Amino acid sequence: MYKHIIVAVDDSPTSQRAIEEAAALSVTSGARLTVVHAVDEALFAHFNRVTLTSRDAVQTALIKEGQGVLDAAVAAATAAGAKPEGRLLASEHQSTSDQIVQAVAGLGADLLVVGSHGRRGVQRLLLGSVAEKLLKKVAVSVMVVRGTA
């Protein structure tokens, strides 16, 4: 069975379902569970238009918000019976998916659990799909948890 599961989260209901699945797998298999949240690097791109002082303030706020998302996810996994570790990922130069891929490889995980919002058409084209990018990039098995219809 699995030895180390990583669940990548954002603050969506679909992500909550992924946490529940990952926690259940962790408990039944005895695998380590690491919850990761990647701060959205697209927001950093807008910093070059602001002063250094306001850039630092915005970056600090994004990190603080990301830590809040991570803390809530760790608490949810703990409430589901798991004993998770949390890891906040942030980069000004790496995409969200690349940050997660690097964490999966660096932490030696053998399963990645991620939620998918199931967007289609123009919405998917404009927003992209982190889950889809992860499927193409990671070298381990990926469990995609679908949102409710």
LOSE-879901 format. One line per field, with one value per residue: residue number from 1; x, y, z of N, C-alpha, C in turn. Coordinates in steps of 0.05 Angstrom, whole numbers. Example, Ala and Ser with C-alpha at 12.3 -4.5 7.8 and 13.67 -1.06 7.14 Angstrom:
2
k: c(1  2)
n.u: c(264  257)
n.v: c(-114  -45)
n.w: c(156  142)
ca.u: c(246  273)
ca.v: c(-90  -21)
ca.w: c(156  143)
c.u: c(264  258)
c.v: c(-66  1)
c.w: c(156  157)
END
This chain:
149
k: c(1  2  3  4  5  6  7  8  9  10  11  12  13  14  15  16  17  18  19  20  21  22  23  24  25  26  27  28  29  30  31  32  33  34  35  36  37  38  39  40  41  42  43  44  45  46  47  48  49  50  51  52  53  54  55  56  57  58  59  60  61  62  63  64  65  66  67  68  69  70  71  72  73  74  75  76  77  78  79  80  81  82  83  84  85  86  87  88  89  90  91  92  93  94  95  96  97  98  99  100  101  102  103  104  105  106  107  108  109  110  111  112  113  114  115  116  117  118  119  120  121  122  123  124  125  126  127  128  129  130  131  132  133  134  135  136  137  138  139  140  141  142  143  144  145  146  147  148  149)
n.u: c(17  6  59  72  31  11  -31  -56  -80  -131  -175  -226  -291  -285  -232  -236  -262  -221  -184  -211  -213  -157  -142  -171  -148  -96  -103  -124  -83  -38  -2  43  19  19  -1  -5  -3  -1  19  -12  23  12  -8  37  60  38  63  106  88  79  103  163  154  97  93  119  84  37  55  67  15  -9  20  5  -50  -48  -24  -66  -104  -77  -71  -125  -137  -102  -124  -174  -159  -138  -183  -209  -184  -131  -59  -32  22  38  53  73  77  112  129  160  172  157  104  41  30  82  108  81  94  149  149  125  165  210  194  187  139  89  38  -6  -58  -111  -159  -210  -243  -274  -283  -305  -300  -297  -288  -251  -210  -194  -182  -149  -123  -101  -100  -100  -51  -17  -26  2  54  75  111  88  31  -34  -90  -150  -199  -265  -308  -373  -432)
n.v: c(-24  47  91  144  197  254  309  359  423  474  528  506  472  424  412  401  352  322  323  293  242  232  231  187  145  149  134  81  55  66  103  159  227  285  350  399  466  510  575  620  634  668  715  740  762  811  845  875  923  955  992  974  970  964  918  880  880  860  810  787  786  749  703  696  687  640  606  604  575  527  512  504  460  421  416  395  345  322  320  281  237  227  238  288  325  392  434  493  520  565  609  656  646  596  556  539  484  465  475  439  390  390  386  335  302  317  303  250  223  173  176  224  264  301  352  363  411  403  436  458  471  540  562  526  532  585  587  543  480  457  405  375  390  369  314  305  317  294  239  198  159  188  210  234  273  286  343  357  348)
n.w: c(0  4  26  35  30  -6  -2  -41  -31  -38  -22  -31  -35  -62  -52  2  0  -23  19  57  31  26  80  99  68  88  142  137  110  139  122  119  120  84  80  30  10  -43  -54  -97  -152  -194  -174  -154  -200  -209  -175  -194  -210  -168  -110  -74  -19  -15  -45  -13  31  7  -9  40  61  26  38  91  85  56  93  130  100  95  149  163  130  150  201  187  165  210  242  214  230  216  221  202  170  155  98  72  8  -32  -84  -126  -177  -196  -222  -193  -200  -212  -163  -130  -155  -146  -90  -83  -105  -74  -22  -25  -36  -52  -71  -97  -79  -104  -114  -165  -200  -243  -288  -352  -423  -441  -391  -369  -406  -397  -342  -334  -311  -253  -232  -280  -302  -262  -268  -314  -300  -252  -224  -197  -174  -182  -148  -167  -141  -150  -152  -122  -160)
ca.u: c(0  21  76  71  10  10  -56  -52  -106  -137  -197  -252  -305  -273  -208  -244  -267  -195  -172  -225  -203  -129  -141  -181  -127  -74  -111  -127  -58  -16  16  46  2  29  -19  9  -17  17  10  -16  45  2  -11  63  66  28  78  126  75  76  128  174  141  70  97  125  59  19  66  62  -14  -14  31  -12  -75  -41  -20  -92  -116  -62  -78  -152  -136  -89  -144  -195  -148  -135  -210  -217  -169  -103  -38  -18  41  31  76  65  94  110  151  154  180  147  75  29  34  111  114  71  111  175  144  121  191  227  185  187  111  82  12  -15  -87  -117  -187  -214  -269  -290  -291  -306  -302  -283  -279  -226  -190  -185  -171  -130  -129  -77  -101  -92  -22  -4  -27  23  81  86  121  75  3  -50  -119  -165  -225  -284  -327  -401  -445)
ca.v: c(0  73  97  173  209  283  320  387  436  503  532  500  448  400  407  389  324  310  320  270  218  227  224  159  128  150  119  53  44  72  120  187  245  313  369  421  488  528  603  624  651  688  740  753  775  838  861  893  949  969  998  951  968  952  890  864  878  842  783  778  779  724  681  693  675  613  591  599  553  503  505  493  434  403  411  377  319  313  313  256  214  226  253  301  347  413  447  516  524  592  615  678  638  570  554  523  456  459  474  414  369  390  376  307  289  322  290  221  213  153  182  251  267  329  356  375  425  393  457  450  492  566  566  510  544  610  582  521  459  448  376  364  394  351  288  303  323  278  212  179  156  211  206  259  273  304  358  348  358)
ca.w: c(0  3  49  40  13  -5  -13  -48  -25  -39  -2  -44  -25  -75  -37  27  -6  -27  46  70  18  33  108  101  58  107  165  131  100  157  108  127  105  84  67  19  -4  -59  -57  -126  -163  -213  -159  -152  -225  -208  -156  -207  -215  -142  -96  -59  7  -18  -54  11  46  -7  -8  68  64  11  53  115  76  49  118  140  84  102  177  163  117  169  222  175  162  237  251  200  242  207  235  180  171  135  85  55  -15  -44  -103  -145  -204  -203  -222  -171  -206  -209  -134  -119  -166  -131  -63  -85  -109  -52  2  -30  -35  -72  -81  -95  -80  -112  -123  -191  -200  -266  -306  -380  -443  -439  -363  -366  -422  -384  -315  -334  -291  -238  -231  -305  -304  -244  -280  -335  -291  -230  -230  -179  -178  -174  -144  -172  -127  -164  -136  -124  -184)
c.u: c(18  36  75  52  13  -17  -51  -80  -107  -160  -225  -265  -294  -247  -214  -250  -241  -181  -185  -216  -175  -127  -150  -161  -104  -79  -111  -100  -34  5  19  28  14  8  -3  -10  3  5  10  5  35  -2  15  70  58  44  98  114  71  103  137  160  113  72  102  100  39  29  63  33  -21  -4  14  -38  -70  -37  -47  -107  -103  -70  -106  -153  -123  -109  -166  -184  -145  -162  -220  -201  -140  -84  -21  4  31  56  65  86  90  135  142  159  169  116  66  35  64  119  105  87  138  171  140  147  209  220  183  159  107  53  6  -45  -93  -147  -188  -242  -286  -299  -289  -305  -285  -272  -253  -203  -178  -171  -150  -139  -103  -77  -91  -61  -6  -4  -5  51  92  92  109  45  -12  -79  -132  -193  -243  -301  -355  -414  -467)
c.v: c(25  77  127  185  240  291  350  401  465  507  526  476  423  393  393  359  309  304  295  244  211  218  195  139  126  132  89  40  48  90  147  204  273  329  392  441  506  555  608  644  672  715  755  770  805  857  880  920  965  974  974  948  955  923  872  859  858  813  771  770  753  700  675  679  646  595  585  576  527  494  493  465  413  396  392  349  306  304  288  232  211  242  267  321  367  426  468  519  552  597  638  669  612  570  537  494  448  458  448  390  367  379  345  292  292  308  260  209  192  156  211  251  296  330  368  387  417  415  447  475  517  570  550  522  569  605  561  501  450  418  364  367  374  322  284  305  305  250  191  177  181  203  233  256  294  318  347  362  378)
c.w: c(0  29  56  19  16  -16  -17  -46  -33  -19  -13  -31  -37  -60  -10  23  -10  0  59  58  26  62  112  91  77  131  159  122  119  144  121  109  107  68  56  7  -17  -62  -87  -136  -182  -199  -156  -177  -225  -190  -170  -213  -190  -129  -80  -32  4  -29  -31  28  33  -6  20  72  50  26  78  107  69  73  131  126  92  130  178  151  136  191  212  173  190  248  238  210  234  225  215  188  150  123  66  33  -26  -62  -121  -174  -214  -203  -198  -176  -203  -179  -122  -129  -151  -103  -63  -88  -85  -26  -1  -28  -57  -81  -76  -98  -85  -120  -151  -191  -224  -285  -335  -397  -437  -411  -358  -382  -409  -358  -314  -313  -278  -237  -257  -309  -286  -255  -300  -324  -269  -238  -212  -186  -168  -171  -148  -160  -140  -144  -139  -148  -177)
END
